[in-house]
Amino acid sequence: MLRALAVDDERPTLEELVYLLNADPRIGTAEGAGDATEALRRINRALESGPDGPDAIDVVFLDIQMPGLDGLDLARLLSGFARPPLVVFVTAHEDFAVQAFDLKAVDYVLKPVRRERLAEAVRRAAERRGTTTSAPRIPVHEPDPDHITVELGGVTRFVPVEDITHVEAQGDYARLHTDRGSHLVRIPLSTLEERWRARGFVRIHRRHLVALRHIGELRLDAGTVSVLVGTEELQVSRRHARELRDLLMRRP
């Protein structure tokens, strides 16, 4: 069973997180720390205890924005240890997801924390640690193919695929752009390219996937090619330029 440490400078949030962790049958013990400095002292004690010692910690559930040493700073420090605990970020801000996964985070949970979403993070940590458990996995109901599920601030939304103008790669994540804003999902761009090829999405660059129906202009300038999607101009790589021109010429 996993031994967990929750770190958050907001006391009510910390207490709720510790409560939810202790309620999960895969968590053996869960305790809290009110800031990164306190957490670092506790983790150092765990490392001195050894992986099988009484003070060991398997996974840290870590807020990002805290006074003094923030969560990303603490994760960077932990990455330099010989056997660091796993890290799950728990934050109200989606903007740090790429940095978090660059630091090998197990998961990135948005506040307010839902019990089902936290249980999924615990499951991932248990799998990473090689922990077996008889606890049932919470079923995930996939939306229909015309929508994609996104999470923001603890709210699950179903974004129509037809509303997506283009997709931008951001590490292990992809940012979905619509006329009303953008959403970050933990899906590689290559997966979306394969999934949505039949729906008129085409790769124009190693970082961009574009819906053909949302391309307003194809621009040629001094040997470079770009497309206008809404008000945004996106560069087309040389290897994708010919295929894109052919597809646009055949577009009804």
DRENLUMMAR-466338 format. One record per residue (C-alpha): residue number from 1; z, y, x. Coordinates in nm, 3 decimals. Layout:
residues N
+-----+---------+---------+---------+
| pos |      pz |      py |      px |
+-----+---------+---------+---------+
| NUM |       Z |       Y |       X |
...
+-----+---------+---------+---------+
***
This chain:
residues 252
+-----+---------+---------+---------+
| pos |      pz |      py |      px |
+-----+---------+---------+---------+
|   1 |   0.000 |   0.000 |   0.000 |
|   2 |  -0.086 |   0.348 |   0.119 |
|   3 |   0.175 |   0.589 |   0.250 |
|   4 |   0.072 |   0.943 |   0.154 |
|   5 |   0.161 |   1.298 |   0.246 |
|   6 |   0.061 |   1.586 |   0.015 |
|   7 |   0.035 |   1.935 |   0.164 |
|   8 |   0.020 |   2.251 |  -0.049 |
|   9 |   0.194 |   2.588 |  -0.024 |
|  10 |   0.220 |   2.624 |  -0.405 |
|  11 |   0.534 |   2.436 |  -0.505 |
|  12 |   0.438 |   2.346 |  -0.867 |
|  13 |   0.098 |   2.218 |  -0.752 |
|  14 |   0.260 |   2.017 |  -0.474 |
|  15 |   0.514 |   1.860 |  -0.707 |
|  16 |   0.242 |   1.764 |  -0.957 |
|  17 |   0.028 |   1.610 |  -0.682 |
|  18 |   0.320 |   1.408 |  -0.544 |
|  19 |   0.402 |   1.291 |  -0.897 |
|  20 |   0.044 |   1.175 |  -0.962 |
|  21 |   0.027 |   0.997 |  -0.626 |
|  22 |   0.354 |   0.812 |  -0.684 |
|  23 |   0.222 |   0.701 |  -1.023 |
|  24 |  -0.076 |   0.526 |  -0.860 |
|  25 |  -0.003 |   0.156 |  -0.792 |
|  26 |  -0.195 |   0.172 |  -0.464 |
|  27 |   0.045 |   0.432 |  -0.324 |
|  28 |   0.361 |   0.290 |  -0.172 |
|  29 |   0.527 |   0.623 |  -0.098 |
|  30 |   0.420 |   0.985 |  -0.141 |
|  31 |   0.605 |   1.288 |  -0.010 |
|  32 |   0.526 |   1.658 |   0.012 |
|  33 |   0.506 |   1.935 |   0.270 |
|  34 |   0.494 |   2.304 |   0.183 |
|  35 |   0.266 |   2.417 |   0.466 |
|  36 |   0.055 |   2.286 |   0.751 |
|  37 |   0.325 |   2.341 |   1.013 |
|  38 |   0.574 |   2.128 |   0.822 |
|  39 |   0.304 |   1.869 |   0.767 |
|  40 |   0.220 |   1.859 |   1.137 |
|  41 |   0.584 |   1.794 |   1.226 |
|  42 |   0.593 |   1.513 |   0.971 |
|  43 |   0.267 |   1.363 |   1.102 |
|  44 |   0.391 |   1.378 |   1.461 |
|  45 |   0.697 |   1.180 |   1.352 |
|  46 |   0.465 |   0.929 |   1.186 |
|  47 |   0.258 |   0.890 |   1.503 |
|  48 |   0.572 |   0.835 |   1.708 |
|  49 |   0.677 |   0.571 |   1.457 |
|  50 |   0.349 |   0.383 |   1.502 |
|  51 |   0.107 |   0.252 |   1.235 |
|  52 |   0.356 |  -0.009 |   1.115 |
|  53 |   0.671 |   0.201 |   1.158 |
|  54 |   0.896 |   0.326 |   0.878 |
|  55 |   0.765 |   0.685 |   0.906 |
|  56 |   0.394 |   0.600 |   0.919 |
|  57 |   0.142 |   0.797 |   0.709 |
|  58 |  -0.195 |   0.653 |   0.607 |
|  59 |  -0.352 |   0.945 |   0.422 |
|  60 |  -0.293 |   1.319 |   0.388 |
|  61 |  -0.389 |   1.502 |   0.067 |
|  62 |  -0.449 |   1.847 |   0.203 |
|  63 |  -0.495 |   2.191 |   0.048 |
|  64 |  -0.731 |   2.421 |   0.240 |
|  65 |  -0.625 |   2.781 |   0.182 |
|  66 |  -0.267 |   2.816 |   0.304 |
|  67 |  -0.092 |   3.095 |   0.498 |
|  68 |  -0.087 |   3.050 |   0.873 |
|  69 |  -0.245 |   2.724 |   0.977 |
|  70 |  -0.490 |   2.630 |   0.700 |
|  71 |  -0.604 |   2.285 |   0.592 |
|  72 |  -0.925 |   2.285 |   0.794 |
|  73 |  -0.731 |   2.383 |   1.107 |
|  74 |  -0.487 |   2.099 |   1.049 |
|  75 |  -0.769 |   1.850 |   0.993 |
|  76 |  -0.930 |   1.957 |   1.320 |
|  77 |  -0.602 |   1.900 |   1.502 |
|  78 |  -0.565 |   1.555 |   1.345 |
|  79 |  -0.919 |   1.457 |   1.445 |
|  80 |  -0.811 |   1.478 |   1.809 |
|  81 |  -0.539 |   1.216 |   1.767 |
|  82 |  -0.599 |   0.858 |   1.876 |
|  83 |  -0.514 |   0.715 |   1.533 |
|  84 |  -0.507 |   1.001 |   1.282 |
|  85 |  -0.428 |   0.955 |   0.913 |
|  86 |  -0.712 |   0.978 |   0.667 |
|  87 |  -0.768 |   1.318 |   0.505 |
|  88 |  -0.848 |   1.398 |   0.143 |
|  89 |  -0.892 |   1.769 |   0.070 |
|  90 |  -0.751 |   1.897 |  -0.258 |
|  91 |  -0.860 |   2.254 |  -0.320 |
|  92 |  -0.966 |   2.506 |  -0.583 |
|  93 |  -1.269 |   2.611 |  -0.378 |
|  94 |  -1.594 |   2.416 |  -0.350 |
|  95 |  -1.729 |   2.635 |  -0.067 |
|  96 |  -1.563 |   2.435 |   0.213 |
|  97 |  -1.706 |   2.092 |   0.122 |
|  98 |  -1.961 |   2.080 |   0.404 |
|  99 |  -1.699 |   2.170 |   0.665 |
| 100 |  -1.461 |   1.916 |   0.515 |
| 101 |  -1.704 |   1.627 |   0.546 |
| 102 |  -1.802 |   1.738 |   0.895 |
| 103 |  -1.436 |   1.663 |   0.971 |
| 104 |  -1.481 |   1.308 |   0.830 |
| 105 |  -1.281 |   1.372 |   0.515 |
| 106 |  -1.255 |   1.074 |   0.282 |
| 107 |  -1.297 |   1.286 |  -0.031 |
| 108 |  -1.296 |   1.642 |  -0.164 |
| 109 |  -1.106 |   1.687 |  -0.491 |
| 110 |  -1.125 |   2.012 |  -0.686 |
| 111 |  -0.826 |   2.167 |  -0.861 |
| 112 |  -0.692 |   2.144 |  -1.123 |
| 113 |  -0.654 |   1.779 |  -1.027 |
| 114 |  -0.738 |   1.522 |  -1.293 |
| 115 |  -0.559 |   1.187 |  -1.275 |
| 116 |  -0.888 |   0.993 |  -1.290 |
| 117 |  -1.045 |   1.198 |  -1.010 |
| 118 |  -0.740 |   1.159 |  -0.787 |
| 119 |  -0.742 |   0.783 |  -0.853 |
| 120 |  -1.100 |   0.771 |  -0.722 |
| 121 |  -0.991 |   0.951 |  -0.404 |
| 122 |  -0.706 |   0.701 |  -0.358 |
| 123 |  -0.951 |   0.414 |  -0.406 |
| 124 |  -1.177 |   0.553 |  -0.134 |
| 125 |  -0.883 |   0.596 |   0.103 |
| 126 |  -0.766 |   0.240 |   0.031 |
| 127 |  -1.113 |   0.104 |   0.105 |
| 128 |  -1.132 |   0.304 |   0.429 |
| 129 |  -0.794 |   0.169 |   0.538 |
| 130 |  -0.890 |  -0.184 |   0.434 |
| 131 |  -0.611 |  -0.199 |   0.179 |
| 132 |  -0.653 |  -0.455 |  -0.098 |
| 133 |  -0.509 |  -0.400 |  -0.442 |
| 134 |  -0.507 |  -0.552 |  -0.786 |
| 135 |  -0.511 |  -0.213 |  -0.953 |
| 136 |  -0.810 |  -0.184 |  -1.187 |
| 137 |  -1.087 |   0.051 |  -1.091 |
| 138 |  -1.139 |   0.325 |  -1.345 |
| 139 |  -1.483 |   0.281 |  -1.501 |
| 140 |  -1.738 |   0.553 |  -1.439 |
| 141 |  -1.987 |   0.611 |  -1.718 |
| 142 |  -2.316 |   0.733 |  -1.577 |
| 143 |  -2.492 |   1.007 |  -1.773 |
| 144 |  -2.843 |   0.957 |  -1.905 |
| 145 |  -3.134 |   1.007 |  -1.659 |
| 146 |  -3.206 |   1.353 |  -1.800 |
| 147 |  -2.875 |   1.492 |  -1.669 |
| 148 |  -2.672 |   1.495 |  -1.350 |
| 149 |  -2.293 |   1.509 |  -1.342 |
| 150 |  -2.124 |   1.793 |  -1.151 |
| 151 |  -1.756 |   1.885 |  -1.117 |
| 152 |  -1.613 |   2.233 |  -1.090 |
| 153 |  -1.246 |   2.324 |  -1.115 |
| 154 |  -1.154 |   1.994 |  -1.278 |
| 155 |  -1.428 |   2.026 |  -1.543 |
| 156 |  -1.711 |   1.773 |  -1.558 |
| 157 |  -2.047 |   1.914 |  -1.665 |
| 158 |  -2.381 |   1.750 |  -1.735 |
| 159 |  -2.662 |   1.964 |  -1.596 |
| 160 |  -3.011 |   1.898 |  -1.741 |
| 161 |  -3.248 |   1.793 |  -1.464 |
| 162 |  -3.522 |   2.009 |  -1.617 |
| 163 |  -3.306 |   2.318 |  -1.551 |
| 164 |  -3.292 |   2.251 |  -1.175 |
| 165 |  -3.540 |   2.467 |  -0.986 |
| 166 |  -3.472 |   2.335 |  -0.637 |
| 167 |  -3.219 |   2.143 |  -0.430 |
| 168 |  -3.082 |   2.237 |  -0.088 |
| 169 |  -2.936 |   1.988 |   0.161 |
| 170 |  -2.586 |   2.074 |   0.285 |
| 171 |  -2.464 |   1.791 |   0.506 |
| 172 |  -2.361 |   1.493 |   0.293 |
| 173 |  -2.390 |   1.719 |  -0.010 |
| 174 |  -2.677 |   1.871 |  -0.206 |
| 175 |  -2.669 |   2.209 |  -0.379 |
| 176 |  -2.848 |   2.213 |  -0.712 |
| 177 |  -2.998 |   2.552 |  -0.802 |
| 178 |  -3.064 |   2.663 |  -1.160 |
| 179 |  -3.145 |   3.000 |  -1.315 |
| 180 |  -2.777 |   3.034 |  -1.407 |
| 181 |  -2.619 |   2.941 |  -1.074 |
| 182 |  -2.570 |   2.647 |  -0.838 |
| 183 |  -2.366 |   2.328 |  -0.822 |
| 184 |  -2.256 |   2.115 |  -0.527 |
| 185 |  -2.281 |   1.735 |  -0.560 |
| 186 |  -2.202 |   1.462 |  -0.311 |
| 187 |  -2.548 |   1.303 |  -0.312 |
| 188 |  -2.787 |   1.303 |  -0.012 |
| 189 |  -3.110 |   1.495 |  -0.060 |
| 190 |  -3.311 |   1.179 |   0.019 |
| 191 |  -3.147 |   1.001 |  -0.276 |
| 192 |  -3.238 |   1.280 |  -0.516 |
| 193 |  -3.592 |   1.288 |  -0.376 |
| 194 |  -3.639 |   0.921 |  -0.457 |
| 195 |  -3.464 |   0.945 |  -0.795 |
| 196 |  -3.657 |   1.252 |  -0.917 |
| 197 |  -4.001 |   1.199 |  -0.761 |
| 198 |  -4.141 |   1.083 |  -1.096 |
| 199 |  -3.993 |   1.392 |  -1.262 |
| 200 |  -4.206 |   1.630 |  -1.056 |
| 201 |  -3.976 |   1.705 |  -0.764 |
| 202 |  -4.138 |   1.722 |  -0.421 |
| 203 |  -3.997 |   1.758 |  -0.070 |
| 204 |  -4.124 |   2.075 |   0.097 |
| 205 |  -3.887 |   2.085 |   0.394 |
| 206 |  -3.616 |   1.870 |   0.547 |
| 207 |  -3.365 |   2.093 |   0.366 |
| 208 |  -3.543 |   2.156 |   0.035 |
| 209 |  -3.657 |   1.962 |  -0.270 |
| 210 |  -3.843 |   2.166 |  -0.531 |
| 211 |  -3.945 |   2.111 |  -0.895 |
| 212 |  -4.321 |   2.170 |  -0.913 |
| 213 |  -4.294 |   2.327 |  -1.260 |
| 214 |  -4.070 |   2.601 |  -1.123 |
| 215 |  -4.303 |   2.707 |  -0.840 |
| 216 |  -4.449 |   3.047 |  -0.930 |
| 217 |  -4.654 |   3.119 |  -0.618 |
| 218 |  -4.786 |   2.949 |  -0.306 |
| 219 |  -4.803 |   3.195 |  -0.019 |
| 220 |  -5.002 |   3.171 |   0.304 |
| 221 |  -4.922 |   3.418 |   0.580 |
| 222 |  -5.036 |   3.388 |   0.942 |
| 223 |  -5.040 |   3.011 |   0.933 |
| 224 |  -4.705 |   2.973 |   0.755 |
| 225 |  -4.669 |   2.842 |   0.401 |
| 226 |  -4.396 |   2.929 |   0.152 |
| 227 |  -4.338 |   2.901 |  -0.222 |
| 228 |  -4.177 |   3.136 |  -0.468 |
| 229 |  -3.921 |   2.967 |  -0.692 |
| 230 |  -3.780 |   3.221 |  -0.932 |
| 231 |  -3.695 |   3.512 |  -0.704 |
| 232 |  -3.634 |   3.296 |  -0.396 |
| 233 |  -3.897 |   3.234 |  -0.129 |
| 234 |  -3.868 |   2.893 |   0.039 |
| 235 |  -4.038 |   2.786 |   0.362 |
| 236 |  -4.273 |   2.485 |   0.349 |
| 237 |  -4.282 |   2.272 |   0.663 |
| 238 |  -4.620 |   2.198 |   0.817 |
| 239 |  -4.596 |   1.824 |   0.749 |
| 240 |  -4.543 |   1.883 |   0.376 |
| 241 |  -4.787 |   2.172 |   0.325 |
| 242 |  -5.105 |   1.970 |   0.258 |
| 243 |  -4.938 |   1.735 |   0.009 |
| 244 |  -4.780 |   2.030 |  -0.173 |
| 245 |  -5.114 |   2.215 |  -0.202 |
| 246 |  -5.281 |   1.902 |  -0.340 |
| 247 |  -5.004 |   1.851 |  -0.597 |
| 248 |  -5.019 |   2.214 |  -0.710 |
| 249 |  -5.399 |   2.198 |  -0.745 |
| 250 |  -5.366 |   1.892 |  -0.971 |
| 251 |  -5.081 |   2.040 |  -1.171 |
| 252 |  -5.177 |   2.095 |  -1.537 |
+-----+---------+---------+---------+
***
